Amino acid sequence: MADITTRDESREAIRTALVGWKADGVANPIIPVYSDLDGDGVPDFYGLDDNDQLVQVSGVTVVDSVAVSDGCGIEQAGGAD
């Protein structure tokens, strides 16, 4: 998706992590971006399209994502940046 501005290396690492979670049985894995990519005032997420390509996802909450929390805040699972 053209709106994604993350570095190429990071995009590939994020895509690889999402494909891995999908292979592990997560039906629709998404990772929070923790910033507003599309300018609507709400943080966005990265997800996969039908061809397992990285896309920007809006309108979901962090509890619907693969993010994990240690009680000190919310971190991205898998170490993607």
MOPAC internal coordinates of N, CA, C and O (Angstrom, degrees):
PM7 1SCF
backbone

  N    0.0000 0     0.00 0     0.00 0    0    0    0
  C    1.4482 1     0.00 0     0.00 0    1    0    0
  C    1.5117 1   108.85 1     0.00 0    2    1    0
  O    1.2310 1   119.57 1   -44.64 1    3    2    1
  N    1.2834 1   118.43 1   135.36 1    3    2    1
  C    1.4552 1   123.71 1  -173.76 1    5    3    2
  C    1.5207 1   113.38 1   -65.57 1    6    5    3
  O    1.2310 1   119.00 1   154.75 1    7    6    5
  N    1.3221 1   119.51 1   -25.25 1    7    6    5
  C    1.4549 1   122.30 1  -176.33 1    9    7    6
  C    1.5262 1   112.96 1   -74.44 1   10    9    7
  O    1.2310 1   119.83 1   163.28 1   11   10    9
  N    1.3178 1   117.93 1   -16.72 1   11   10    9
  C    1.4610 1   120.32 1  -177.50 1   13   11   10
  C    1.5210 1   109.04 1   -74.22 1   14   13   11
  O    1.2310 1   120.81 1   -57.35 1   15   14   13
  N    1.3429 1   116.05 1   122.65 1   15   14   13
  C    1.4566 1   121.03 1  -174.24 1   17   15   14
  C    1.5193 1   113.27 1  -109.28 1   18   17   15
  O    1.2310 1   119.35 1  -176.61 1   19   18   17
  N    1.3079 1   118.85 1     3.39 1   19   18   17
  C    1.4585 1   122.78 1   179.00 1   21   19   18
  C    1.5240 1   109.89 1   -65.77 1   22   21   19
  O    1.2310 1   120.41 1   -32.65 1   23   22   21
  N    1.3341 1   116.81 1   147.35 1   23   22   21
  C    1.4636 1   121.60 1   178.04 1   25   23   22
  C    1.5215 1   111.52 1   -52.62 1   26   25   23
  O    1.2310 1   120.69 1   -30.33 1   27   26   25
  N    1.3260 1   116.29 1   149.67 1   27   26   25
  C    1.4630 1   122.07 1  -178.99 1   29   27   26
  C    1.5282 1   112.22 1   -54.26 1   30   29   27
  O    1.2310 1   120.04 1   136.03 1   31   30   29
  N    1.3369 1   117.53 1   -43.97 1   31   30   29
  C    1.4623 1   120.87 1  -178.69 1   33   31   30
  C    1.5208 1   110.78 1   -63.70 1   34   33   31
  O    1.2310 1   120.62 1   139.78 1   35   34   33
  N    1.3209 1   116.42 1   -40.22 1   35   34   33
  C    1.4582 1   120.54 1   179.81 1   37   35   34
  C    1.5191 1   110.73 1   -69.04 1   38   37   35
  O    1.2310 1   120.48 1   138.85 1   39   38   37
  N    1.3293 1   116.70 1   -41.15 1   39   38   37
  C    1.4662 1   119.67 1   178.05 1   41   39   38
  C    1.5183 1   110.73 1   -58.91 1   42   41   39
  O    1.2310 1   120.26 1   136.94 1   43   42   41
  N    1.3240 1   117.10 1   -43.06 1   43   42   41
  C    1.4687 1   119.97 1  -179.44 1   45   43   42
  C    1.5261 1   110.87 1   -66.99 1   46   45   43
  O    1.2310 1   119.87 1   140.99 1   47   46   45
  N    1.3320 1   117.85 1   -39.01 1   47   46   45
  C    1.4682 1   120.85 1   177.41 1   49   47   46
  C    1.5278 1   110.55 1   -64.07 1   50   49   47
  O    1.2310 1   120.14 1   138.42 1   51   50   49
  N    1.3293 1   117.34 1   -41.58 1   51   50   49
  C    1.4645 1   121.79 1   178.39 1   53   51   50
  C    1.5269 1   109.67 1   -64.84 1   54   53   51
  O    1.2310 1   120.22 1   134.36 1   55   54   53
  N    1.3217 1   117.18 1   -45.64 1   55   54   53
  C    1.4650 1   121.21 1   179.99 1   57   55   54
  C    1.5213 1   110.44 1   -60.97 1   58   57   55
  O    1.2310 1   120.24 1   136.75 1   59   58   57
  N    1.3301 1   117.14 1   -43.25 1   59   58   57
  C    1.4612 1   121.68 1   179.70 1   61   59   58
  C    1.5288 1   110.84 1   -61.54 1   62   61   59
  O    1.2310 1   120.50 1   136.90 1   63   62   61
  N    1.3329 1   116.66 1   -43.10 1   63   62   61
  C    1.4690 1   120.48 1   178.21 1   65   63   62
  C    1.5250 1   110.86 1   -63.01 1   66   65   63
  O    1.2310 1   120.38 1   135.13 1   67   66   65
  N    1.3305 1   116.87 1   -44.87 1   67   66   65
  C    1.4625 1   120.25 1  -179.98 1   69   67   66
  C    1.5266 1   111.54 1   -63.34 1   70   69   67
  O    1.2310 1   120.19 1   137.45 1   71   70   69
  N    1.3353 1   117.24 1   -42.55 1   71   70   69
  C    1.4656 1   120.99 1   177.87 1   73   71   70
  C    1.5313 1   109.75 1   -61.76 1   74   73   71
  O    1.2310 1   120.41 1   141.38 1   75   74   73
  N    1.3359 1   116.83 1   -38.62 1   75   74   73
  C    1.4644 1   120.77 1   177.52 1   77   75   74
  C    1.5163 1   112.24 1   -63.67 1   78   77   75
  O    1.2310 1   120.41 1   134.78 1   79   78   77
  N    1.3435 1   116.83 1   -45.22 1   79   78   77
  C    1.4628 1   119.78 1   177.86 1   81   79   78
  C    1.5309 1   110.85 1   -63.50 1   82   81   79
  O    1.2310 1   120.51 1   141.72 1   83   82   81
  N    1.3238 1   116.63 1   -38.28 1   83   82   81
  C    1.4648 1   120.80 1   177.41 1   85   83   82
  C    1.5286 1   110.06 1   -62.46 1   86   85   83
  O    1.2310 1   120.37 1   136.85 1   87   86   85
  N    1.3292 1   116.90 1   -43.15 1   87   86   85
  C    1.4672 1   121.43 1   178.06 1   89   87   86
  C    1.5263 1   111.47 1   -64.29 1   90   89   87
  O    1.2310 1   120.53 1   151.30 1   91   90   89
  N    1.3360 1   116.59 1   -28.70 1   91   90   89
  C    1.4635 1   121.60 1   178.42 1   93   91   90
  C    1.5240 1   112.64 1   -82.20 1   94   93   91
  O    1.2310 1   120.26 1   179.92 1   95   94   93
  N    1.3390 1   117.10 1    -0.08 1   95   94   93
  C    1.4590 1   119.90 1   175.18 1   97   95   94
  C    1.5143 1   116.63 1   108.64 1   98   97   95
  O    1.2310 1   119.77 1   179.78 1   99   98   97
  N    1.3353 1   118.05 1    -0.22 1   99   98   97
  C    1.4605 1   119.58 1   175.33 1  101   99   98
  C    1.5256 1   106.81 1   -74.13 1  102  101   99
  O    1.2310 1   120.44 1   -64.58 1  103  102  101
  N    1.3337 1   116.76 1   115.42 1  103  102  101
  C    1.4656 1   121.24 1  -171.40 1  105  103  102
  C    1.5272 1   113.08 1   -61.20 1  106  105  103
  O    1.2310 1   119.86 1   137.66 1  107  106  105
  N    1.3085 1   117.87 1   -42.34 1  107  106  105
  C    1.4594 1   121.59 1  -176.44 1  109  107  106
  C    1.5279 1   109.10 1  -141.79 1  110  109  107
  O    1.2310 1   119.71 1  -107.06 1  111  110  109
  N    1.3348 1   118.17 1    72.94 1  111  110  109
  C    1.4627 1   120.08 1  -174.92 1  113  111  110
  C    1.5285 1   112.35 1   -67.79 1  114  113  111
  O    1.2310 1   120.99 1   -43.51 1  115  114  113
  N    1.3146 1   115.72 1   136.49 1  115  114  113
  C    1.4654 1   122.35 1   174.75 1  117  115  114
  C    1.5184 1   108.65 1  -137.07 1  118  117  115
  O    1.2310 1   120.91 1   -31.90 1  119  118  117
  N    1.3203 1   115.87 1   148.10 1  119  118  117
  C    1.4675 1   122.82 1   178.79 1  121  119  118
  C    1.5239 1   108.14 1  -120.32 1  122  121  119
  O    1.2310 1   120.01 1   -50.05 1  123  122  121
  N    1.3403 1   117.59 1   129.95 1  123  122  121
  C    1.4634 1   119.20 1   178.16 1  125  123  122
  C    1.5172 1   111.76 1   -66.66 1  126  125  123
  O    1.2310 1   120.86 1   -38.41 1  127  126  125
  N    1.3201 1   115.96 1   141.59 1  127  126  125
  C    1.4603 1   122.50 1   176.96 1  129  127  126
  C    1.5256 1   110.28 1   -89.75 1  130  129  127
  O    1.2310 1   120.15 1   154.15 1  131  130  129
  N    1.3326 1   117.32 1   -25.85 1  131  130  129
  C    1.4577 1   124.42 1  -178.12 1  133  131  130
  C    1.5167 1   112.42 1    64.95 1  134  133  131
  O    1.2310 1   120.65 1  -154.43 1  135  134  133
  N    1.3234 1   116.36 1    25.57 1  135  134  133
  C    1.4558 1   121.40 1   171.17 1  137  135  134
  C    1.5241 1   107.68 1  -153.18 1  138  137  135
  O    1.2310 1   121.15 1   -12.28 1  139  138  137
  N    1.3134 1   115.40 1   167.72 1  139  138  137
  C    1.4573 1   121.58 1  -177.15 1  141  139  138
  C    1.5210 1   109.10 1   -96.77 1  142  141  139
  O    1.2310 1   120.36 1   -80.97 1  143  142  141
  N    1.3224 1   116.92 1    99.03 1  143  142  141
  C    1.4604 1   121.25 1  -177.76 1  145  143  142
  C    1.5226 1   113.33 1   -76.86 1  146  145  143
  O    1.2310 1   120.36 1   148.05 1  147  146  145
  N    1.3223 1   116.91 1   -31.95 1  147  146  145
  C    1.4637 1   119.78 1  -173.39 1  149  147  146
  C    1.5233 1   114.20 1  -103.02 1  150  149  147
  O    1.2310 1   120.02 1  -177.35 1  151  150  149
  N    1.3380 1   117.57 1     2.65 1  151  150  149
  C    1.4582 1   121.09 1   173.92 1  153  151  150
  C    1.5178 1   115.64 1    78.05 1  154  153  151
  O    1.2310 1   119.80 1  -164.14 1  155  154  153
  N    1.3455 1   117.98 1    15.86 1  155  154  153
  C    1.4618 1   119.39 1  -179.08 1  157  155  154
  C    1.5241 1   112.97 1   -91.40 1  158  157  155
  O    1.2310 1   119.96 1  -178.48 1  159  158  157
  N    1.3443 1   117.68 1     1.52 1  159  158  157
  C    1.4572 1   121.65 1   178.12 1  161  159  158
  C    1.5151 1   114.13 1    88.26 1  162  161  159
  O    1.2310 1   119.71 1  -175.90 1  163  162  161
  N    1.3263 1   118.16 1     4.10 1  163  162  161
  C    1.4615 1   123.04 1  -178.77 1  165  163  162
  C    1.5218 1   109.16 1  -123.72 1  166  165  163
  O    1.2310 1   119.53 1   -47.13 1  167  166  165
  N    1.3529 1   118.50 1   132.87 1  167  166  165
  C    1.4615 1   119.72 1   177.53 1  169  167  166
  C    1.5269 1   111.53 1   -56.59 1  170  169  167
  O    1.2310 1   120.78 1   -33.84 1  171  170  169
  N    1.3102 1   116.11 1   146.16 1  171  170  169
  C    1.4561 1   121.94 1  -176.76 1  173  171  170
  C    1.5251 1   111.45 1  -109.18 1  174  173  171
  O    1.2310 1   121.14 1    -0.59 1  175  174  173
  N    1.3185 1   115.43 1   179.41 1  175  174  173
  C    1.4495 1   123.08 1  -176.28 1  177  175  174
  C    1.5172 1   109.21 1  -135.50 1  178  177  175
  O    1.2310 1   120.97 1   -18.86 1  179  178  177
  N    1.3393 1   115.75 1   161.14 1  179  178  177
  C    1.4565 1   121.74 1   169.24 1  181  179  178
  C    1.5186 1   107.44 1  -104.20 1  182  181  179
  O    1.2310 1   120.79 1   -38.88 1  183  182  181
  N    1.3157 1   116.10 1   141.12 1  183  182  181
  C    1.4561 1   122.11 1   176.76 1  185  183  182
  C    1.5157 1   109.04 1  -144.83 1  186  185  183
  O    1.2310 1   120.74 1    10.29 1  187  186  185
  N    1.3166 1   116.19 1  -169.71 1  187  186  185
  C    1.4605 1   122.48 1  -179.46 1  189  187  186
  C    1.5170 1   109.90 1  -117.08 1  190  189  187
  O    1.2310 1   120.53 1   -36.66 1  191  190  189
  N    1.3243 1   116.60 1   143.34 1  191  190  189
  C    1.4597 1   120.01 1   172.58 1  193  191  190
  C    1.5291 1   108.70 1   -86.33 1  194  193  191
  O    1.2310 1   120.15 1     7.07 1  195  194  193
  N    1.3213 1   117.32 1  -172.93 1  195  194  193
  C    1.4701 1   121.66 1  -178.10 1  197  195  194
  C    1.5259 1   113.18 1   -63.34 1  198  197  195
  O    1.2310 1   120.36 1   160.75 1  199  198  197
  N    1.3334 1   116.92 1   -19.25 1  199  198  197
  C    1.4669 1   121.78 1   179.54 1  201  199  198
  C    1.5271 1   112.37 1  -104.03 1  202  201  199
  O    1.2310 1   120.60 1  -162.85 1  203  202  201
  N    1.3358 1   116.46 1    17.15 1  203  202  201
  C    1.4683 1   123.55 1  -179.04 1  205  203  202
  C    1.5238 1   113.39 1    60.02 1  206  205  203
  O    1.2310 1   120.63 1  -149.18 1  207  206  205
  N    1.3267 1   116.40 1    30.82 1  207  206  205
  C    1.4618 1   120.79 1   173.39 1  209  207  206
  C    1.5236 1   108.23 1   -96.94 1  210  209  207
  O    1.2310 1   120.46 1   -32.34 1  211  210  209
  N    1.3296 1   116.72 1   147.66 1  211  210  209
  C    1.4525 1   122.48 1  -176.84 1  213  211  210
  C    1.5255 1   111.07 1   -68.28 1  214  213  211
  O    1.2310 1   120.63 1   -48.24 1  215  214  213
  N    1.3374 1   116.39 1   131.76 1  215  214  213
  C    1.4492 1   122.27 1   177.79 1  217  215  214
  C    1.5202 1   109.34 1  -135.60 1  218  217  215
  O    1.2310 1   121.36 1   -21.66 1  219  218  217
  N    1.3034 1   115.01 1   158.34 1  219  218  217
  C    1.4618 1   122.81 1   174.72 1  221  219  218
  C    1.5223 1   108.05 1   -84.38 1  222  221  219
  O    1.2310 1   120.67 1   -44.53 1  223  222  221
  N    1.3448 1   116.32 1   135.47 1  223  222  221
  C    1.4516 1   121.88 1  -178.76 1  225  223  222
  C    1.5229 1   108.22 1  -123.15 1  226  225  223
  O    1.2310 1   120.66 1   -48.73 1  227  226  225
  N    1.3153 1   116.34 1   131.27 1  227  226  225
  C    1.4696 1   121.81 1   177.79 1  229  227  226
  C    1.5252 1   108.82 1  -119.71 1  230  229  227
  O    1.2310 1   121.14 1   -16.59 1  231  230  229
  N    1.3226 1   115.42 1   163.41 1  231  230  229
  C    1.4551 1   120.56 1   172.09 1  233  231  230
  C    1.5130 1   115.64 1    80.34 1  234  233  231
  O    1.2310 1   119.53 1  -158.14 1  235  234  233
  N    1.3227 1   118.51 1    21.86 1  235  234  233
  C    1.4604 1   121.69 1   175.91 1  237  235  234
  C    1.5202 1   108.69 1  -122.68 1  238  237  235
  O    1.2310 1   120.30 1   -12.85 1  239  238  237
  N    1.3179 1   117.02 1   167.15 1  239  238  237
  C    1.4596 1   121.03 1   178.43 1  241  239  238
  C    1.5260 1   109.64 1  -110.07 1  242  241  239
  O    1.2310 1   120.85 1   -18.32 1  243  242  241
  N    1.3191 1   115.97 1   161.68 1  243  242  241
  C    1.4614 1   120.99 1  -176.76 1  245  243  242
  C    1.5236 1   111.39 1   -62.64 1  246  245  243
  O    1.2310 1   119.41 1   151.81 1  247  246  245
  N    1.3278 1   118.73 1   -28.19 1  247  246  245
  C    1.4666 1   119.84 1   179.35 1  249  247  246
  C    1.5247 1   111.67 1   -69.50 1  250  249  247
  O    1.2310 1   119.80 1   163.89 1  251  250  249
  N    1.3330 1   117.99 1   -16.11 1  251  250  249
  C    1.4581 1   122.22 1   176.16 1  253  251  250
  C    1.5206 1   112.33 1   -92.29 1  254  253  251
  O    1.2310 1   120.34 1  -172.68 1  255  254  253
  N    1.3309 1   116.96 1     7.32 1  255  254  253
  C    1.4613 1   121.35 1  -175.79 1  257  255  254
  C    1.5256 1   110.58 1  -108.97 1  258  257  255
  O    1.2310 1   120.69 1     1.89 1  259  258  257
  N    1.3206 1   116.28 1  -178.11 1  259  258  257
  C    1.4601 1   121.46 1   177.62 1  261  259  258
  C    1.5237 1   111.51 1   -92.85 1  262  261  259
  O    1.2310 1   120.02 1  -164.99 1  263  262  261
  N    1.3481 1   117.58 1    15.01 1  263  262  261
  C    1.4613 1   121.36 1   176.97 1  265  263  262
  C    1.5216 1   109.58 1   -69.61 1  266  265  263
  O    1.2310 1   121.17 1   -29.19 1  267  266  265
  N    1.3143 1   115.36 1   150.81 1  267  266  265
  C    1.4573 1   121.18 1   176.50 1  269  267  266
  C    1.5197 1   108.60 1  -126.69 1  270  269  267
  O    1.2310 1   120.89 1   -24.08 1  271  270  269
  N    1.3196 1   115.90 1   155.92 1  271  270  269
  C    1.4540 1   120.61 1   179.99 1  273  271  270
  C    1.5168 1   109.38 1  -124.39 1  274  273  271
  O    1.2310 1   120.63 1   -37.81 1  275  274  273
  N    1.3424 1   116.41 1   142.19 1  275  274  273
  C    1.4557 1   120.59 1   175.37 1  277  275  274
  C    1.5222 1   110.88 1  -105.12 1  278  277  275
  O    1.2310 1   120.14 1  -169.51 1  279  278  277
  N    1.3273 1   117.34 1    10.49 1  279  278  277
  C    1.4620 1   121.44 1   179.69 1  281  279  278
  C    1.5132 1   112.83 1    94.84 1  282  281  279
  O    1.2310 1   119.80 1   167.07 1  283  282  281
  N    1.3266 1   117.99 1   -12.93 1  283  282  281
  C    1.4585 1   122.39 1   179.82 1  285  283  282
  C    1.5273 1   111.33 1  -103.68 1  286  285  283
  O    1.2310 1   120.19 1  -178.54 1  287  286  285
  N    1.3055 1   117.24 1     1.46 1  287  286  285
  C    1.4480 1   122.29 1  -175.85 1  289  287  286
  C    1.5061 1   107.80 1   147.25 1  290  289  287
  O    1.2310 1   120.42 1     9.81 1  291  290  289
  N    1.2966 1   116.81 1  -170.19 1  291  290  289
  C    1.4625 1   119.67 1  -178.14 1  293  291  290
  C    1.5228 1   108.64 1  -114.79 1  294  293  291
  O    1.2310 1   121.23 1   -50.13 1  295  294  293
  N    1.3071 1   115.25 1   129.87 1  295  294  293
  C    1.4529 1   121.55 1   179.93 1  297  295  294
  C    1.5222 1   108.77 1  -117.35 1  298  297  295
  O    1.2310 1   120.55 1   -25.36 1  299  298  297
  N    1.2933 1   116.56 1   154.64 1  299  298  297
  C    1.4520 1   120.05 1   175.37 1  301  299  298
  C    1.5123 1   109.86 1   -79.09 1  302  301  299
  O    1.2310 1   120.76 1   -52.21 1  303  302  301
  N    1.3149 1   116.15 1   127.79 1  303  302  301
  C    1.4582 1   119.61 1   175.21 1  305  303  302
  C    1.5090 1   109.16 1   -68.02 1  306  305  303
  O    1.2310 1   119.91 1   -35.04 1  307  306  305
  N    1.2905 1   117.79 1   144.96 1  307  306  305
  C    1.4591 1   121.12 1   175.79 1  309  307  306
  C    1.5130 1   113.55 1    89.30 1  310  309  307
  O    1.2310 1   119.60 1   172.86 1  311  310  309
  N    1.3237 1   118.37 1    -7.14 1  311  310  309
  C    1.4535 1   121.27 1   175.38 1  313  311  310
  C    1.5047 1   115.71 1    74.31 1  314  313  311
  O    1.2310 1   118.92 1  -164.06 1  315  314  313
  N    1.3184 1   119.66 1    15.94 1  315  314  313
  C    1.4684 1   120.94 1   178.24 1  317  315  314
  C    1.5137 1   109.97 1   -69.33 1  318  317  315
  O    1.2310 1   120.25 1   -34.88 1  319  318  317
  N    1.3485 1   117.13 1   145.12 1  319  318  317
  C    1.4714 1   119.02 1   178.14 1  321  319  318
  C    1.4919 1   112.08 1  -111.17 1  322  321  319
  O    1.2310 1   120.10 1   180.00 1  323  322  321

